[in-house]
Amino acid sequence: MGVTIDEIRKLKELTGVGLTDAKVALVEAGGDFDKALEEMRKKGLTKAEKRGLREARAGVVEAYVHSGRIGVLVELNCETDFVAKTDEFKALAHDIAMQVAAMNPKYISEDDIPEEEKLRKEAELIEAAKNDGKSEDIAEKAVAGQMSKHFAELTLVKQAFWKDDSQTIEDLIKNHIAKLGENIVVRQMRRIELGVSE
């Protein structure tokens, strides 16, 4: 099955690869655009994982205020000023600031959750499971899934993206890493709500 130049260009725009790579992907997928896109995304995300090891010190501080009641500051870092100044990077920072305003995450990633908070929640859930008549080994197995769900709701990168709940914020960032070719990290976030103190 042949591939058209329009398909090649479309694949190039969606994945950020060169025309030759886009053409090769389409040919390898037998002209199946969706299959080629999926394969290119997998390759891009694999590269994105490797980029995650590189230092990100450039970036932006994005401010977002919702209806004069909620204010958010997010520091989003990348590797170069060149990428930090792109509309795509700025839009990502804005989307993440809006996510913080809407979903009120307590932590950026799982690494930020204090160990004592994890232990406290685990003990609470095990106790509740035992009170429901579950044996200790069954209670502990059930708790693992509940812990993961509980902290995913409180952790920015594990939350479903407010614009598209088929992906998490982590997925969104990885897609931008693949597309922009640089490591991207949410360094810090602050959220203030009128009348609510920490």
N, C-alpha and C positions, 0 to 999 in steps of 0.2 A: 504494500500500500504506500503511495507517495505522500510526501508532506509538502504543505504549501508554505510560502514565505510568511504569510500572515500568521500561521500557527507558530512558526519559529519565532517571529517577533513577539507574539503574545506570551510564549513560554519564557522568552528572555526577560520580558518586563515583569512577569510574575515571580521569577526566581532570582533575577539579578546576575545571571550567568551570561557568557558571551554567546554570540550567534552560532558559532561552530558547536559549542557544547549543547545548545538548545536543539540544533539540528540532529546531532548524534543521539541525543536522548529520544527524540521523536522516532528516528529510524529504528533504534533498538526496541522501542515500544510498539513497532509495527504500525506507526501512524496513530496509535491510540493516545490522544492528547492527555486525558485524565491519568492514564498509567504513566506517561512520561513526566507529568507534573509531580505525581506522587514519588517517583524515583528521584527526581531532582531535589525535592524537598528533603527526602531521607539523606541524600548526600550532603545537602546544605546544612542540615541539622547536625550531622556527624562532624562537619567542619566547625559548626557553631560550638559544639562541646569542647573541641580543642581550643577554640578562641577564648573560651571561658577561663582559661588559665592565664591569659595575658592581662597585664595591668591596665586598668582603666582609671585615668586621672583627669581627663578633660570632661566636658559635659555642661549641663545646665541645672539651675535651680528653678523649678517651675512652681508658680503660685496660682492657686485656684480658689475663688470664693464663690460659694453657692448661696444665693438669695440673702447675702449679708448675715447669714446664720452659721455657716460652716466655712472655715478657712483651712487650706492645706498648703504645705510646702513640701516638695519632693526634690531630692538631689538625685539626678540620673547621670551616671558617668559612662563615657566611652573612651576610646584611646586617643583620638585626635580632635583638635578644634574644627577641622574640616567637616567631620561627621556631625559634631555637636551643633554646627550652624545649619545643617540641612533641615528642610521642612519636615521630612519624615521622622527624624530624631525628635524634633520639637513636638510633633504631633503625638509621638509615643509618650513623651514626658507628660503632656497634657492629659492623655488618656489615663495614665497611671495616677496622676493627681486626682482626676475625677473618680477613679476606682477607690482611692483612699477616702474621698469625701462620701461616696455612696455606701461603701461596704465596711468602713471603719476597722481595718485590720489592726491588730495589736502588735504584730511582729512582721518583719520583712520576710524572713525565711525561718525554717525550722532551727537553724543554728542560733537564732536569737532567743529561742524559748529557754528560760532558765530551767536547769535540771530539777530544782525544787518544785517548780510549777508542774512539770511533767509527773513527778512522783506523787504530788498532792492529788492531781486529777486521776492518776491511775488508782491510788488507794480509794478515792471516792467512788470510782466506777466499780471496783472489785467489791467494795462493801455493798453497793446497791444491788449488784448481781447476786451476792450471797443472800441478801435480804429477800430476793425474789425466789430463793430456794435452789439456786444453781450450785453445783459442787465447785470446789476451788479451781480445779483444772479447767472446767468448762467456763467458769467466770473469767479466768485469765485469758482464754482464747477469745472470748467475746469482747473483752476490754481492748485488745489490740486494735480491732477495727473501729471501735468507738473513739479511742484516743486519736487515731489517724483522722477521723471525720471531725472531731472536736477542734483539733489544732489546725486543720486545713481551713476551716471557717475563719480562724483568727490570724492566719498567715497570708500576707499579700500575695506571694508568688503561687500559692496553692489555690487561691480563690478563682472562681469562674469569672472570666472577663465580662464586665457589665454590658459591653456592646455585642458580645458573641459568646454565649455560655457553653459553646462546644469546645472552647479552649480556655486554658488557665492563663493567668498573667505570666507564668513561667513559659508557657508555649508561645505567647505573644512576644516576649523578650527574645526567645531563641529564634523565632522567625525573623525578627529584626537583626539579630546577630548574623544570621545566614545571608540576609539581604544586603546589609550595610558593610559586612566584612570586618566588623570590629567587635570586641568584647563589650557588653553593655551590662551595667550593674546598678541596681537601686541602692544607693549608699545610705540614705537616711530619709525619714519622713516625719512630719509633724502634722497633727490634726487638732484644730481648736473648734469647739462647738459652743455657741452662745448659751450661757447658763449652766454648762456642764464642766465640772473640773475633774481632773485626773484622780 
